[in-house]
Amino acid sequence: RRRDGERREKREMEKTVLRSTSLGAAAATSRSVRNRNALGVNTNTRGNRSTNNRLERLRVSAAGGVDGQVKWVGNRRKLDLNKAYYPLGEDVDAQKKVWYVVDAEGKTLGRLATMVSMYLRGKHLPTYSPSMDTGGYVVVINCDKVAVTGRKETDKVYYYHRVHRPGTMKTETFSELRDRIPERIVERAVKGMLPKGRLGNKLFTHLKCYGGSEHPHEAQKPVDITSLIDKKPKDADLAAVRQAVGLE
């Protein structure tokens, strides 16, 4: 019994010594870190350094002004980098949306519809969210002069129903639809690239198609993005777009 008691006392003493040693080392480490921070020495690890650099780039690109006012379109809240960003109702206000105009004369239908749907959804903005309407309004003019490749002018067929009853399905070619309702060509191409459901229906109302070169939206001062259809984002000049949405 006496030996067991001595062993227990010895183990307790060893634990006390180890605990005091570890606490002292931790305190010394924290003091050294504070001293290095005071001297301006970076104490971050490689992973933390890269994360901080990304956050700093995001802060510099997104914040502007003295009070850190966020310059993204429709967003007037201060940016909190400690929380995941998600747009609110004030960020998708229709009064703050940007208008764009596209001239479809001689442009390929597929490339045109791809870019129009992207700007309707807002994929060109850093505030893009798949479940929110973060895009703008797009005006497409000269829809009667849009181009298609191959033999789609005569072989591409559109289907529709007159009274939405069985046995009333009608068909018409691309050229016939161009003569009847040229705006419908761009509308159907873009609608197929938008999400299905309430969000897609709402986004589709932001598309304005016109057969001629005139449109009644001059008061909104739309930004011309026709030159961006055939260019990759890395090669395109987005200065006008970035200035319109408030990124510059």
Phi and psi in degrees as a GROMACS rama.xvg file:
@    title "Ramachandran Plot"
@    xaxis  label "Phi"
@    yaxis  label "Psi"
@TYPE xy
-64.9089  -39.8841  ARG-2
-66.5236  -39.6028  ARG-3
-61.8573  -41.1983  ASP-4
-63.2652  -39.3605  GLY-5
-64.9706  -40.4051  GLU-6
-62.9551  -42.905  ARG-7
-62.2598  -43.4302  ARG-8
-62.5488  -37.7928  GLU-9
-66.4431  -41.8395  LYS-10
-64.8113  -40.7964  ARG-11
-63.1018  -38.4918  GLU-12
-66.3616  -40.6739  MET-13
-63.9959  -40.6899  GLU-14
-62.7738  -40.6818  LYS-15
-63.725  -42.792  THR-16
-63.8204  -43.4384  VAL-17
-64.7069  -39.6489  LEU-18
-65.0589  -43.9622  ARG-19
-65.7218  -37.6514  SER-20
-64.5891  -44.3984  THR-21
-66.0807  -39.1783  SER-22
-64.7658  -39.7586  LEU-23
-64.6887  -40.6899  GLY-24
-65.6317  -40.7598  ALA-25
-64.2238  -41.0673  ALA-26
-64.7804  -40.5118  ALA-27
-64.6796  -39.3893  ALA-28
-64.545  -44.33  THR-29
-63.5168  -38.0892  SER-30
-64.0143  -40.9023  ARG-31
-66.1233  -37.5936  SER-32
-65.0244  -42.8231  VAL-33
-62.9624  -39.7774  ARG-34
-65.0688  -41.2264  ASN-35
-68.2119  -37.1819  ARG-36
-65.6176  -37.5838  ASN-37
-64.7261  -33.1625  ALA-38
-83.6752  -5.29185  LEU-39
86.1945  18.2744  GLY-40
-87.5636  133.537  VAL-41
-75.9714  122.202  ASN-42
-106.295  8.61375  THR-43
-75.5475  151.859  ASN-44
-79.763  -179.98  THR-45
-65.3511  -42.713  ARG-46
-67.7413  -44.3435  GLY-47
-65.0764  -34.2643  ASN-48
-65.2989  -42.6497  ARG-49
-66.8206  -37.4168  SER-50
-64.412  -44.0513  THR-51
-63.5666  -36.6025  ASN-52
-64.9512  -41.4342  ASN-53
-63.1633  -43.5934  ARG-54
-64.1776  -37.6868  LEU-55
-67.421  -40.3853  GLU-56
-63.5009  -41.1288  ARG-57
-64.1075  -38.7303  LEU-58
-66.9616  -40.7392  ARG-59
-69.3866  -39.0194  VAL-60
-76.7985  -28.0878  SER-61
-96.0773  -30.9081  ALA-62
-95.4064  147.493  ALA-63
-152.24  156.499  GLY-64
86.0467  179.655  GLY-65
-75.9162  -38.7671  VAL-66
-92.8319  14.3511  ASP-67
70.286  34.3933  GLY-68
-66.9306  129.348  GLN-69
-74.109  135.205  VAL-70
-102.547  5.67479  LYS-71
-65.9283  151.474  TRP-72
-62.9404  130.923  VAL-73
74.3655  1.79685  GLY-74
-118.489  113.657  ASN-75
-117.517  16.6476  ARG-76
-92.6347  158.263  ARG-77
-72.5081  142.27  LYS-78
-81.1336  124.109  LEU-79
-108.479  104.349  ASP-80
-75.0964  -6.4855  LEU-81
-87.0423  -4.01607  ASN-82
-125.894  148.472  LYS-83
-69.5953  131.584  ALA-84
-76.404  136.951  TYR-85
-145.645  127.055  TYR-86
-66.8991  144.346  PRO-87
-106.616  -175.627  LEU-88
-62.3782  -35.7755  GLY-89
-69.3672  -22.0541  GLU-90
-79.474  -20.4625  ASP-91
-112.731  25.5897  VAL-92
-63.8034  132.571  ASP-93
-64.4201  -26.8659  ALA-94
-71.9434  -17.7679  GLN-95
-102.539  1.93425  LYS-96
-75.6563  151.803  LYS-97
-95.4051  143.312  VAL-98
-101.488  140.316  TRP-99
-125.941  153.961  TYR-100
-130.596  139.806  VAL-101
-131.299  132.865  VAL-102
-97.2334  114.686  ASP-103
-86.3237  4.40505  ALA-104
-66.2476  118.674  GLU-105
75.0221  4.65195  GLY-106
-92.6237  144.471  LYS-107
-67.9793  136.015  THR-108
-60.8084  -44.2134  LEU-109
-65.6674  -45.7109  GLY-110
-65.8668  -37.926  ARG-111
-63.0219  -47.8896  LEU-112
-65.6498  -34.5373  ALA-113
-62.8108  -46.1178  THR-114
-70.1446  -38.6983  MET-115
-63.4809  -43.5834  VAL-116
-65.4351  -33.7163  SER-117
-66.3925  -41.4621  MET-118
-75.1213  -26.2641  TYR-119
-68.884  -37.9524  LEU-120
-81.1654  -23.8334  ARG-121
89.5683  25.6628  GLY-122
-71.196  -11.7207  LYS-123
-87.7656  1.7696  HIS-124
-109.809  149.139  LEU-125
-70.1121  -12.7178  PRO-126
-92.3469  12.7396  THR-127
-64.5282  135.841  TYR-128
-139.271  130.652  SER-129
-60.9037  -25.1737  PRO-130
-99.5806  6.49882  SER-131
-127.846  155.054  MET-132
-87.846  85.938  ASP-133
-102.378  1.70327  THR-134
-86.9237  -161.577  GLY-135
-126.825  -163.453  GLY-136
-99.3947  141.753  TYR-137
-126.155  126.964  VAL-138
-107.946  124.69  VAL-139
-113.083  121.834  VAL-140
-111.972  164.18  ILE-141
57.239  43.4102  ASN-142
-64.9294  -22.5501  CYS-143
-76.3094  -6.07945  ASP-144
-114.777  16.8164  LYS-145
-69.8578  148.995  VAL-146
-109.055  152.144  ALA-147
-132.429  156.602  VAL-148
-97.7859  162.899  THR-149
66.3878  -141.364  GLY-150
-104.186  25.4445  ARG-151
-66.1737  -21.7763  LYS-152
-57.797  -34.7136  GLU-153
-113.628  -21.722  THR-154
-96.3677  -24.0695  ASP-155
-72.5065  126.991  LYS-156
-118.858  137.009  VAL-157
-109.738  139.295  TYR-158
-114.868  142.108  TYR-159
-158.903  165.427  TYR-160
-118.078  136.916  HIS-161
-70.2288  -54.0324  ARG-162
-119.768  16.6507  VAL-163
57.7114  43.8929  HIS-164
-130.232  152.411  ARG-165
-58.4891  138.785  PRO-166
89.2508  3.02632  GLY-167
-113.518  17.0733  THR-168
-68.4447  133.698  MET-169
-117.161  153.055  LYS-170
-129.774  149.796  THR-171
-154.091  149.428  GLU-172
-82.2034  174.363  THR-173
-61.4756  -44.3589  PHE-174
-65.6151  -36.7203  SER-175
-67.5115  -40.4492  GLU-176
-68.4185  -32.7402  LEU-177
-62.9336  -39.7175  ARG-178
-72.6424  -31.9208  ASP-179
-85.2103  -61.1406  ARG-180
-138.006  89.125  ILE-181
-64.7599  -28.5398  PRO-182
-64.7394  -28.5103  GLU-183
-65.1124  -25.5391  ARG-184
-64.3535  -50.3314  ILE-185
-69.8657  -38.1398  VAL-186
-62.0485  -44.3061  GLU-187
-70.0725  -34.8978  ARG-188
-67.7832  -41.5872  ALA-189
-73.6282  -39.5141  VAL-190
-61.1969  -33.9497  LYS-191
-69.1605  -15.9239  GLY-192
-100.442  0.878431  MET-193
-97.5988  156.742  LEU-194
-63.0717  149.347  PRO-195
-88.3243  137.082  LYS-196
123.663  -162.023  GLY-197
-65.1754  -38.5298  ARG-198
-64.3565  -44.9667  LEU-199
-63.7956  -38.4951  GLY-200
-63.8763  -38.1184  ASN-201
-68.7717  -42.0969  LYS-202
-64.4865  -33.2553  LEU-203
-66.5194  -27.6602  PHE-204
-71.3458  -13.0119  THR-205
-87.4239  0.408153  HIS-206
-96.9627  126.508  LEU-207
-121.18  111.936  LYS-208
-111.612  139.721  CYS-209
-139.106  140.957  TYR-210
-74.0514  -31.4434  GLY-211
-97.7822  -165.974  GLY-212
-93.4908  -0.971099  SER-213
-103.947  147.012  GLU-214
-148.439  151.025  HIS-215
-90.3763  31.2338  PRO-216
-120.561  29.9973  HIS-217
-67.4849  -28.7574  GLU-218
-65.1404  -24.9749  ALA-219
-81.0756  -5.96751  GLN-220
51.5509  62.7915  LYS-221
-67.6566  149.127  PRO-222
-89.3156  129.024  VAL-223
-78.8459  118.629  ASP-224
-119.9  22.8611  ILE-225
-62.2921  -35.7992  THR-226
-70.5186  -10.8219  SER-227
-90.7089  -0.90268  LEU-228
-65.9293  -48.1282  ILE-229
-95.8201  15.9855  ASP-230
-119.404  149.008  LYS-231
-77.2433  153.809  LYS-232
-56.6458  -33.8996  PRO-233
-74.1262  -20.9415  LYS-234
-101.097  -9.80853  ASP-235
-83.5785  150.489  ALA-236
-91.2275  101.062  ASP-237
-100.548  20.0767  LEU-238
-62.3523  -43.8605  ALA-239
-65.4883  -40.4959  ALA-240
-67.1292  -44.4511  VAL-241
-64.7215  -35.9117  ARG-242
-70.2907  -35.7587  GLN-243
-68.6534  -37.6745  ALA-244
-87.4797  -3.35244  VAL-245
91.5631  18.5305  GLY-246
-88.5384  -8.90206  LEU-247
